Amino acid sequence: MLPKIDIGDYVVIHDTGAHGFSMGYNYNGKLRSAELLLKEDGTVKQIRRAETPQDYFATLDYPGLKDEK
């Protein structure tokens, strides 16, 4: 059993193997989260930023959907 979590809590998935970012999905609009690396000395480094709505719609070519600059 896992403990109860609340909004704002951190969840660590250790050793995800092939099921990390590369196997993420967004068929239902769920954006991929950032990835953090826990180094041997105990420090943490962000190695991939979280996706944004702009990333999600970046390849969609629909007039008026995104700001044209």
Buried (B, 14 or more C-beta within 10 A) or exposed (E): EEEEEEEEEEEEEEEEEEEEEEEEEEEEEEEBEEBEEEEEEEEEEEEEEEBEEEEBEEEEEEEEEEEEE
